[in-house]
Structures are given as C-alpha cells and as structure tokens.
Amino acid sequence: FFGGETLLNFPVLKSAVGYARRRAAELGKEVDFSLTTNATLLRQDVIGWLVENRVGVTISIDGPKEMQDQFRVFKSGVGSYDIVAPKIKELLRQHTSRPIGARVTLTSQTLDIRKIYRHLTEEIGFWEVGFAPVTTSPERQYSISNQGFDAMLGQFRALAYEWLEATVEGRHHGFSNVKDTIEEIHKGANKAYPCGAGLGLMGVSTDGDVSLCHRFAGSEKHKLGTVRNGVDRLVQIEFLEKHHIEDKTDCSQCWARPLCAGGCYHEAHTRYGDTARANLHYCEWIRGWTETCLQIYGELSVRRPEFLRGLNA
C-alpha cells in the first residue's frame, strides 16, 4: 500500500487485507503485504495490527529534525519530527518479525547523506535506509542541480565503500541502494523496462481506476483499466511496446542501460511531458553510480566471494 498516506483510511486497509487473505486461502495461494507511511498516524492499535499481520513497513522520513522539518510539515507549518520519531521507535521496538526500512527523499537542501544515514540507523534504529532524489520540475527551489547530483554521487560512493568494508568483515550495513544494485549486477540484470509499472506493478486510485503506478493514480491519460472491468490488455500492450528500451534511441549507446533502462516514467513525464523519454538529466549520475557498484562487486569477488555466492539463493 502506497499513498498519499496509507493510514488515513485504516478501516479500509484492514478490510482489504482481510479480504485478500480469505480469497488467497480459497485459491490455495499466499499473499504478502507491505505499506509505506510517514508515521504520523502510527497509533498503538495500528502498530499492533501491523505486528499481528506481519505487514512489511517502510517509513518515509528525511533525516534528523532539521532536515525532516524542512519539508515534512503539517498544514500549520509545524515540523513533524518530534511527532513521528517516538512513534517510529515504538514501531521498531514491537515489530521485529520483518526488517523495517526508511525511505529518504533527497532535495537540494537535504544532501548530507552520511549524516542522514547515521541518524536513521544509529539514533532511530532502522535496519536499512534507501535514498531517492526528489521528483520535480527543475524550476522548483528544492530540485537537485547537476552540481547537487555530483555531490550526491560523492556521498553515495563514500557510503557504498563503508558498506563494502562492513560486508567484507561480515557486519550488517543498511545502505540499501548499493545492496540492491549489487544484487542486480550479480543476477545479470538486463532490463527491458526501468521498473514494473504497467507490467507487474500497477496503481489503484480511490475510485477504482487502475493506472501505471501509484504516481499516476488519478491521471486519465495513464489509466489502464478499472478494478471492476480489469486491465485493458490492448492499452497495456501499446504502452509496453512504446516504452521498451530498444525504442529509447537516447539510450542505444549507453553501457549502463541494462541496469537503468531510461529511468522513472513519472519523472520523465514531470521533466519532459513524455513518459517514453529517457531521464537524460541524470545520465552521468547513473553511470557514475553503476561504475562504483561494479568496482565494489569486483572487490567483493576477491575479498568476500561467499557473500556473492549467497545471492544465488
């Protein structure tokens, strides 16, 4: 479940999970659940339900108080850190059946990545932390400039090499961006599409429309069907044919395209007004990050090959 804020309608959330579990049992299948929340509505009854149902949880949080309160504020303008921090700690104390991670949205004003990572793991207690640059038009004050991407890459590299040393020594390190990319490299990822949007992942809006993903919920232009009538397969096929990596001429000569495949559709739509466009504004960032992960993969193959063998499972 992904928002908006998933816990705004908790009764519907509980009902949906109960219904899906019953239908899965009838069909002899299993269904798993996860949600992303900003933690403002984490009451004790909500935490208890998440624990009881083993729901995977990701918390959207941007770092220590001075960073969290830059943009994650209430309607009154009051920052949310002092409200959510104790709730998150209580969730982490009780919900121990599945690792709980943080998802950080990076902006031009919150790029101290190592400081954010240390706060969220050492002071809050998250098992892992993932970072993603904000999706917005370049005119926005908080959008990340080319210089900002360069700074971000430098900090990603530093944190990635911390992850390497911890992994070589057999210690846990929760920088999920590098772990995920290393796994893709090991498994020989060669993406035809940048993500599962419109393929194995779709978004459902509150009125029952089915769209490419949660980011396109409510967009008539990116609608694939409805929960009542199902997905329009012709519309889906047309979308997938138009967005295959082989049709992105800007990517044709790029050595990093097997891991990138042109980037997020929604970001392309926001930046260029076209979901089929490659996200050219961060090509150098992607190539730099992919090169870093390839170097780390090479070091792992020499210094801790058993870690890579463990990825075969």
C-alpha positions, 0 to 999 in steps of 0.5 A, spaced: 500 500 500 502 506 497 499 513 498 498 519 499 498 516 506 496 509 507 493 510 514 488 515 513 483 510 511 485 504 516 478 501 516 479 500 509 486 497 509 484 492 514 478 490 510 482 489 504 487 485 507 482 481 510 479 480 504 485 478 500 487 473 505 480 469 505 480 469 497 488 467 497 486 461 502 480 459 497 485 459 491 490 455 495 495 461 494 499 466 499 499 473 499 504 478 502 503 485 504 507 491 505 505 499 506 509 505 506 507 511 511 510 517 514 508 515 521 504 520 523 498 516 524 502 510 527 497 509 533 498 503 538 492 499 535 495 500 528 502 498 530 499 492 533 495 490 527 501 491 523 505 486 528 499 481 528 499 481 520 506 481 519 505 487 514 512 489 511 513 497 513 517 502 510 517 509 513 518 515 509 522 520 513 528 525 511 533 525 516 534 528 523 529 534 525 532 539 521 532 536 515 525 532 516 522 539 518 524 542 512 519 539 508 515 534 512 510 539 515 503 539 517 498 544 514 500 549 520 507 549 518 509 545 524 515 540 523 513 533 524 519 530 527 518 530 534 511 527 532 513 521 528 520 519 531 517 516 538 512 513 534 517 510 529 521 507 535 515 504 538 514 501 531 521 498 531 521 496 538 514 491 537 515 489 530 521 485 529 518 479 525 520 483 518 526 488 517 523 495 517 526 500 512 526 508 511 525 511 505 529 518 504 527 523 499 533 527 497 532 535 495 537 540 494 537 542 501 537 535 504 544 532 501 548 530 507 547 523 506 552 520 511 549 524 516 542 522 514 544 515 514 547 515 521 541 518 524 536 513 521 540 507 523 544 509 529 539 514 533 532 511 530 534 504 529 532 502 522 535 496 519 536 499 512 535 506 509 534 507 501 535 514 498 531 517 492 532 524 489 526 528 489 521 528 483 520 535 480 520 540 475 527 543 475 524 550 476 522 548 483 527 551 489 528 544 492 530 540 485 537 537 485 542 541 480 547 537 476 552 540 481 547 537 487 547 530 483 555 530 483 555 531 490 550 526 491 554 521 487 560 523 492 556 521 498 553 515 495 560 512 493 563 514 500 557 510 503 557 504 498 565 503 500 563 503 508 558 498 506 563 494 502 568 494 508 562 492 513 560 486 508 567 484 507 568 483 515 561 480 515 557 486 519 550 488 517 550 495 513 543 498 511 545 502 505 540 499 501 541 502 494 548 499 493 545 492 496 540 492 491 544 494 485 549 489 487 544 484 487 542 486 480 549 486 477 550 479 480 543 476 477 545 479 470 540 484 470 538 486 463 532 490 463 527 491 458 523 496 462 526 501 468 521 498 473 514 494 473 509 499 472 504 497 467 507 490 467 507 487 474 506 493 478 500 497 477 496 503 481 489 503 484 486 510 485 480 511 490 475 510 485 477 504 482 481 506 476 487 502 475 493 506 472 501 505 471 503 506 478 501 509 484 504 516 481 499 516 476 493 514 480 488 519 478 491 521 471 486 519 465 491 519 460 495 513 464 489 509 466 489 502 464 483 499 466 478 499 472 478 494 478 471 492 476 472 491 468 480 489 469 486 491 465 485 493 458 490 488 455 490 492 448 492 499 452 497 495 456 500 492 450 501 499 446 504 502 452 509 496 453 511 496 446 512 504 446 516 504 452 521 498 451 528 500 451 530 498 444 525 504 442 529 509 447 534 511 441 537 516 447 539 510 450 542 505 444 549 507 446 549 507 453 553 501 457 549 502 463 542 501 460 541 494 462 541 496 469 537 503 468 533 502 462 531 510 461 529 511 468 522 513 472 516 514 467 513 519 472 519 523 472 520 523 465 513 525 464 514 531 470 521 533 466 519 532 459 511 531 458 513 524 455 513 518 459 517 514 453 523 519 454 529 517 457 531 521 464 537 524 460 538 529 466 541 524 470 545 520 465 552 521 468 549 520 475 547 513 473 553 511 470 557 514 475 553 510 480 553 503 476 561 504 475 562 504 483 557 498 484 561 494 479 568 496 482 565 494 489 562 487 486 569 486 483 572 487 490 567 483 493 569 477 488 576 477 491 575 479 498 568 476 500 566 471 494 561 467 499 557 473 500 556 473 492 555 466 492 549 467 497 545 471 492 544 465 488 539 463 493 
